[in-house]
Amino acid sequence: MQMGCGWICLVVLGLGASLTAQRGISGAALLAATDANADGKAEPSEWTSFKKALNADETGRISNDLVKAHLLKRIFDRDADGKITKKDLLALYAVWDVDGDGQISKAEWGGGARGRRGGYATEIVCVSADPDEKNEVPSQAWQEFLNGIQEDAKTGIAMTVVATWISAAQKRPPADRNAVNASVFLTTLDGQLDRDRNGRLSLADLDDLFKALDANADGTLTTEEARLRRSGQQRRGQGRTGQGGPRGQGRGRSRVTVAGKDKPCLIPWQRKLEDALALVKKTGKPLLICVNMDGEAASESLAWGRYRDPAFSRLMAGFIPVLASPDKHSLRDHDDRGYRLTDPRFGRLVDSEHILIEPELYARYFQERRVAPRHVAVSPEGEILFDLFLLGNLSVIDDHLAKFGKAGALPDPASLSESRLRASPDAACRDLLEALFRSGDASTRERLTRLAFAPYRSTQHPEILRMALQDPQASVWRAALETLALHPKSARLDLFVDA
């Protein structure tokens, strides 16, 4: 979901939220989902049957939502009869219908009832009963929702139907992006299930999770083993799910200090996804998408610590990085001369660049999950190499950067001719070309202006034109007007406003 003016809504999964939600996948949940005969243990044949019901494709990939539907079945099954029925849904509805008037008002939606037993399940159901996103469910809407559900007398409501509710709830962001709601909870489960952190859920991930819970490695998950997992007692050396190592909570984090904030950001962000993909194709380096936001503990540590660390920057050099962040840190992107006012938190970029890039990144790479902080690496062929989020141990990022980065530096802009600078989409080349404009005399600025747009190049330079339109020298801004008139399709709309 996009918000107006290009803003985005990110789910905050900070340290506290992670610890709360990570208790969601317990041995008990997996045991309940797989123990078909309810004898208190999941034997190999039951585990095989469970996986078969997930309808994996030929590569072993499975639906996140369907898996979560099975794992969360017990929180929907209010009467514990082994199936989800409309009777269970009515009981869940009553969790939020505090005054018992048969409908959920905006005041009741997730209010004080959120923390009550069944709160997440209630929210998941209510989101599907509220497709207009009004955060309320009148009695008529609730009845229509119930009437549209098919229920089998023996098996209850199909898991595929529950999966659609889960999908809708995960796409519904909280009104307060710092709130922990069903969307946050479900995204947390994704982070736990994707054991190899490659952004895809597969049968291999589930097998790995099952083995981690099967303490004696006999191929059967028992009630005792599920209880051990639930109480946090694990095999020696087995790290917590998704933490990247034994009790890895908090590792790899940099303490945010005033002195640290005075250091420059060292990450060579690209301004546009189009530029980054062109460099990926040219260099063979993977694309690296970084997501960050204000006020979240791990994001703060990355922005003011790791992104300013020379060692971390050297690891990032193996990738072509872009940044998505929803927060604005400057009043304007440009001053009265059209000069860029770079973001003090991230350097190099202006605010609109890391804000407006997000919708396209979301559509291509985020798999309908918005979460910060996050690091997604994409190969030149478009394969997700890793998708890291919900990390208590941020050094896991370093490990993956070292494993998947490709050696070799981009050309030094200072060694390139002016024509090669104009042809390069690299932000460093754009920076140098714009510096040449600012430091040049009137004839140099006019020449650079007339060459800013060219149909024979894939790379154009609107920032040169922006400065030229505000230039005090008449010959320069006239050149800008003429260039804009000759190449109107190459310019952003805001340049016409300046013109």
CORCORFEN-V629487 format. One record per residue. N is the residue number from 1. RES is the residue in three letters. SS is DSSP state (h for helix, s for strand, l for the rest). Layout:
N/RES/SS
N/RES/SS
This chain:
1/MET/l
2/GLN/s
3/MET/l
4/GLY/h
5/CYS/h
6/GLY/h
7/TRP/l
8/ILE/s
9/CYS/l
10/LEU/l
11/VAL/s
12/VAL/s
13/LEU/l
14/GLY/l
15/LEU/h
16/GLY/h
17/ALA/h
18/SER/h
19/LEU/h
20/THR/h
21/ALA/h
22/GLN/h
23/ARG/h
24/GLY/h
25/ILE/l
26/SER/l
27/GLY/h
28/ALA/h
29/ALA/h
30/LEU/h
31/LEU/h
32/ALA/h
33/ALA/h
34/THR/h
35/ASP/l
36/ALA/l
37/ASN/l
38/ALA/l
39/ASP/l
40/GLY/l
41/LYS/s
42/ALA/s
43/GLU/l
44/PRO/h
45/SER/h
46/GLU/h
47/TRP/h
48/THR/h
49/SER/h
50/PHE/h
51/LYS/h
52/LYS/h
53/ALA/l
54/LEU/l
55/ASN/l
56/ALA/l
57/ASP/l
58/GLU/l
59/THR/l
60/GLY/l
61/ARG/s
62/ILE/l
63/SER/l
64/ASN/h
65/ASP/h
66/LEU/h
67/VAL/h
68/LYS/h
69/ALA/h
70/HIS/h
71/LEU/h
72/LEU/l
73/LYS/h
74/ARG/h
75/ILE/h
76/PHE/h
77/ASP/l
78/ARG/l
79/ASP/l
80/ALA/l
81/ASP/l
82/GLY/l
83/LYS/l
84/ILE/l
85/THR/l
86/LYS/h
87/LYS/h
88/ASP/h
89/LEU/h
90/LEU/h
91/ALA/h
92/LEU/h
93/TYR/h
94/ALA/h
95/VAL/h
96/TRP/h
97/ASP/l
98/VAL/l
99/ASP/l
100/GLY/l
101/ASP/l
102/GLY/l
103/GLN/l
104/ILE/s
105/SER/l
106/LYS/l
107/ALA/l
108/GLU/l
109/TRP/l
110/GLY/l
111/GLY/l
112/GLY/h
113/ALA/h
114/ARG/h
115/GLY/h
116/ARG/l
117/ARG/l
118/GLY/l
119/GLY/h
120/TYR/h
121/ALA/h
122/THR/h
123/GLU/h
124/ILE/h
125/VAL/h
126/CYS/h
127/VAL/h
128/SER/h
129/ALA/h
130/ASP/l
131/PRO/l
132/ASP/l
133/GLU/l
134/LYS/l
135/ASN/l
136/GLU/l
137/VAL/s
138/PRO/l
139/SER/h
140/GLN/h
141/ALA/h
142/TRP/h
143/GLN/h
144/GLU/h
145/PHE/h
146/LEU/h
147/ASN/h
148/GLY/l
149/ILE/l
150/GLN/l
151/GLU/l
152/ASP/s
153/ALA/l
154/LYS/l
155/THR/l
156/GLY/s
157/ILE/l
158/ALA/l
159/MET/h
160/THR/h
161/VAL/h
162/VAL/h
163/ALA/h
164/THR/h
165/TRP/h
166/ILE/h
167/SER/h
168/ALA/h
169/ALA/h
170/GLN/h
171/LYS/h
172/ARG/l
173/PRO/l
174/PRO/l
175/ALA/l
176/ASP/l
177/ARG/l
178/ASN/l
179/ALA/l
180/VAL/l
181/ASN/l
182/ALA/h
183/SER/h
184/VAL/h
185/PHE/h
186/LEU/h
187/THR/h
188/THR/h
189/LEU/h
190/ASP/h
191/GLY/h
192/GLN/h
193/LEU/h
194/ASP/l
195/ARG/l
196/ASP/l
197/ARG/l
198/ASN/l
199/GLY/l
200/ARG/l
201/LEU/l
202/SER/s
203/LEU/h
204/ALA/h
205/ASP/h
206/LEU/h
207/ASP/h
208/ASP/h
209/LEU/h
210/PHE/h
211/LYS/h
212/ALA/h
213/LEU/h
214/ASP/l
215/ALA/l
216/ASN/l
217/ALA/l
218/ASP/l
219/GLY/l
220/THR/l
221/LEU/s
222/THR/s
223/THR/h
224/GLU/h
225/GLU/h
226/ALA/h
227/ARG/h
228/LEU/h
229/ARG/h
230/ARG/h
231/SER/l
232/GLY/l
233/GLN/l
234/GLN/l
235/ARG/l
236/ARG/l
237/GLY/l
238/GLN/l
239/GLY/l
240/ARG/l
241/THR/l
242/GLY/l
243/GLN/l
244/GLY/l
245/GLY/l
246/PRO/l
247/ARG/l
248/GLY/l
249/GLN/l
250/GLY/l
251/ARG/l
252/GLY/l
253/ARG/l
254/SER/l
255/ARG/l
256/VAL/l
257/THR/l
258/VAL/h
259/ALA/h
260/GLY/h
261/LYS/h
262/ASP/l
263/LYS/l
264/PRO/l
265/CYS/l
266/LEU/l
267/ILE/l
268/PRO/l
269/TRP/l
270/GLN/l
271/ARG/l
272/LYS/l
273/LEU/h
274/GLU/h
275/ASP/h
276/ALA/h
277/LEU/h
278/ALA/h
279/LEU/h
280/VAL/h
281/LYS/h
282/LYS/h
283/THR/h
284/GLY/l
285/LYS/l
286/PRO/s
287/LEU/s
288/LEU/s
289/ILE/s
290/CYS/s
291/VAL/s
292/ASN/l
293/MET/l
294/ASP/l
295/GLY/l
296/GLU/l
297/ALA/h
298/ALA/h
299/SER/h
300/GLU/h
301/SER/h
302/LEU/h
303/ALA/h
304/TRP/h
305/GLY/l
306/ARG/h
307/TYR/h
308/ARG/h
309/ASP/l
310/PRO/h
311/ALA/h
312/PHE/h
313/SER/h
314/ARG/h
315/LEU/h
316/MET/h
317/ALA/l
318/GLY/l
319/PHE/s
320/ILE/s
321/PRO/s
322/VAL/s
323/LEU/s
324/ALA/s
325/SER/l
326/PRO/l
327/ASP/l
328/LYS/l
329/HIS/l
330/SER/l
331/LEU/l
332/ARG/l
333/ASP/l
334/HIS/s
335/ASP/l
336/ASP/l
337/ARG/l
338/GLY/l
339/TYR/l
340/ARG/s
341/LEU/l
342/THR/l
343/ASP/l
344/PRO/l
345/ARG/l
346/PHE/l
347/GLY/l
348/ARG/l
349/LEU/l
350/VAL/l
351/ASP/h
352/SER/h
353/GLU/h
354/HIS/h
355/ILE/h
356/LEU/h
357/ILE/l
358/GLU/h
359/PRO/h
360/GLU/h
361/LEU/h
362/TYR/h
363/ALA/h
364/ARG/h
365/TYR/h
366/PHE/l
367/GLN/l
368/GLU/l
369/ARG/l
370/ARG/l
371/VAL/s
372/ALA/s
373/PRO/l
374/ARG/s
375/HIS/s
376/VAL/s
377/ALA/s
378/VAL/s
379/SER/l
380/PRO/l
381/GLU/l
382/GLY/l
383/GLU/l
384/ILE/s
385/LEU/s
386/PHE/s
387/ASP/s
388/LEU/s
389/PHE/s
390/LEU/l
391/LEU/l
392/GLY/l
393/ASN/l
394/LEU/l
395/SER/h
396/VAL/h
397/ILE/h
398/ASP/h
399/ASP/h
400/HIS/h
401/LEU/h
402/ALA/h
403/LYS/h
404/PHE/h
405/GLY/l
406/LYS/l
407/ALA/l
408/GLY/l
409/ALA/l
410/LEU/l
411/PRO/l
412/ASP/l
413/PRO/h
414/ALA/h
415/SER/h
416/LEU/l
417/SER/l
418/GLU/h
419/SER/h
420/ARG/h
421/LEU/h
422/ARG/h
423/ALA/h
424/SER/l
425/PRO/l
426/ASP/l
427/ALA/h
428/ALA/h
429/CYS/h
430/ARG/h
431/ASP/h
432/LEU/h
433/LEU/h
434/GLU/h
435/ALA/h
436/LEU/h
437/PHE/h
438/ARG/h
439/SER/h
440/GLY/l
441/ASP/l
442/ALA/h
443/SER/h
444/THR/h
445/ARG/h
446/GLU/h
447/ARG/h
448/LEU/h
449/THR/h
450/ARG/h
451/LEU/l
452/ALA/l
453/PHE/l
454/ALA/l
455/PRO/l
456/TYR/l
457/ARG/l
458/SER/l
459/THR/l
460/GLN/l
461/HIS/l
462/PRO/h
463/GLU/h
464/ILE/h
465/LEU/h
466/ARG/h
467/MET/h
468/ALA/h
469/LEU/h
470/GLN/l
471/ASP/l
472/PRO/l
473/GLN/l
474/ALA/h
475/SER/h
476/VAL/h
477/TRP/h
478/ARG/h
479/ALA/h
480/ALA/h
481/LEU/h
482/GLU/h
483/THR/h
484/LEU/h
485/ALA/h
486/LEU/h
487/HIS/l
488/PRO/h
489/LYS/h
490/SER/h
491/ALA/l
492/ARG/l
493/LEU/h
494/ASP/h
495/LEU/h
496/PHE/h
497/VAL/h
498/ASP/h
499/ALA/l
